[in-house]
Every structure is written in C-alpha cells, then in structure tokens.
Amino acid sequence: MINLITGGAGFIGSYLAEYLLDQGQEVIVLDDLSTGSFDNIAHLVGRKGFTYYGRETQQAGAGRVELIPHVVHQFMADGPIAVYGSGD
C-alpha cells in the first residue's frame, strides 16, 4: 500500500513513516521543512519504499500525480487550539 504523509519530517510524521515502512508499506513524505527537520527522517532515506519530496519539488512544479490510497495530512497550529467537548 502507498501512503502519503504531509508534514512527514515532523516528530509524529517521522515516527508514522518509520512504522509504516516496518510494516512493509510504501511511504511518500512531503514536507517543506518549515516546521519539521530533515534530521527526523534522515535514517529513512535509502530504505526500500521510502521517498521524500521537499521544498525543491514545490519549486519545480507539480509533475505527475498518481492515485495514492492513504493520505495522512498533519498540520501545526500557529496558536492556541479551541477544544469543544462536554461543555465543562
């Protein structure tokens, strides 16, 4: 299975990428490193099934898009997040 992880060079995304690779799945990480760090995924480079696209990919243009069955989109909030729940 192919998995696309946006923000995959962040703390959570890098662990998710490693877990999926360990399960024998293919992982594509898309991260411009605006908040993540390449150090988080450096040990994954060269592993079978791992591909990283960074800032240089965005500057080059979109290119060909293929069907990817699993997309994990992560984001970092720039400020406090309101959590709505039981009304306490």
C-alpha positions as CSV (number, residue, x, y, z in Angstrom):
1,M,0.0,0.0,0.0
2,I,1.2,3.5,-0.8
3,N,0.9,6.2,2.0
4,L,1.4,9.9,1.5
5,I,2.3,11.8,4.7
6,T,2.3,15.5,4.5
7,G,4.4,17.1,7.2
8,G,6.3,13.8,7.4
9,A,9.6,15.3,8.6
10,G,7.9,16.4,11.8
11,F,8.0,14.5,15.1
12,I,4.8,12.5,14.7
13,G,5.1,12.1,10.9
14,S,8.6,10.7,11.0
15,Y,7.5,8.0,13.6
16,L,4.5,7.2,11.4
17,A,6.7,6.9,8.3
18,E,9.0,4.5,10.1
19,Y,6.2,2.4,11.5
20,L,4.6,2.0,8.0
21,L,7.9,1.1,6.4
22,D,8.4,-1.5,9.1
23,Q,5.0,-2.9,8.1
24,G,6.3,-3.3,4.6
25,Q,4.3,-0.4,3.2
26,E,5.5,2.3,0.8
27,V,5.8,5.8,2.2
28,I,6.0,9.1,0.5
29,V,6.9,12.1,2.7
30,L,6.0,15.6,1.5
31,D,7.5,18.3,3.8
32,D,8.9,21.8,3.1
33,L,10.7,21.7,6.4
34,S,9.1,24.9,7.6
35,T,8.5,23.3,11.0
36,G,9.9,19.8,10.6
37,S,13.5,18.7,10.4
38,F,15.3,16.5,7.8
39,D,17.1,15.0,10.8
40,N,13.9,13.3,11.8
41,I,13.8,11.3,8.5
42,A,17.5,11.1,7.5
43,H,17.7,7.5,8.8
44,L,14.8,6.5,6.4
45,V,16.5,7.8,3.3
46,G,17.6,4.8,1.2
47,R,15.1,2.4,2.8
48,K,13.1,0.4,0.3
49,G,9.7,2.0,-0.2
50,F,10.7,5.5,1.1
51,T,10.5,8.6,-1.0
52,Y,10.9,12.2,0.2
53,Y,9.8,15.3,-1.6
54,G,10.8,18.7,-0.2
55,R,10.9,22.4,-1.0
56,E,12.7,21.9,-4.2
57,T,9.9,19.7,-5.5
58,Q,7.4,22.5,-4.9
59,Q,9.5,25.0,-6.8
60,A,9.9,22.6,-9.8
61,G,6.1,22.2,-10.2
62,A,3.5,19.6,-9.5
63,G,4.5,17.0,-12.1
64,R,2.6,13.7,-12.4
65,V,0.1,12.8,-9.8
66,E,-0.8,9.2,-9.2
67,L,-3.6,7.6,-7.2
68,I,-2.5,7.3,-3.6
69,P,-4.9,5.3,-1.4
70,H,-3.8,6.6,2.0
71,V,-3.1,10.3,2.8
72,V,-2.1,11.4,6.3
73,H,-2.3,15.2,6.5
74,Q,-0.7,16.8,9.5
75,F,-0.6,20.4,10.4
76,M,0.8,22.6,13.1
77,A,-1.4,25.3,14.6
78,D,0.1,28.8,14.8
79,G,-1.7,29.5,18.1
80,P,-3.9,28.0,20.7
81,I,-6.5,25.5,19.6
82,A,-10.0,25.7,20.9
83,V,-11.3,22.2,22.0
84,Y,-15.0,21.8,22.2
85,G,-16.4,18.9,24.2
86,S,-18.8,18.3,27.0
87,G,-19.4,21.9,27.9
88,D,-17.5,21.9,31.1
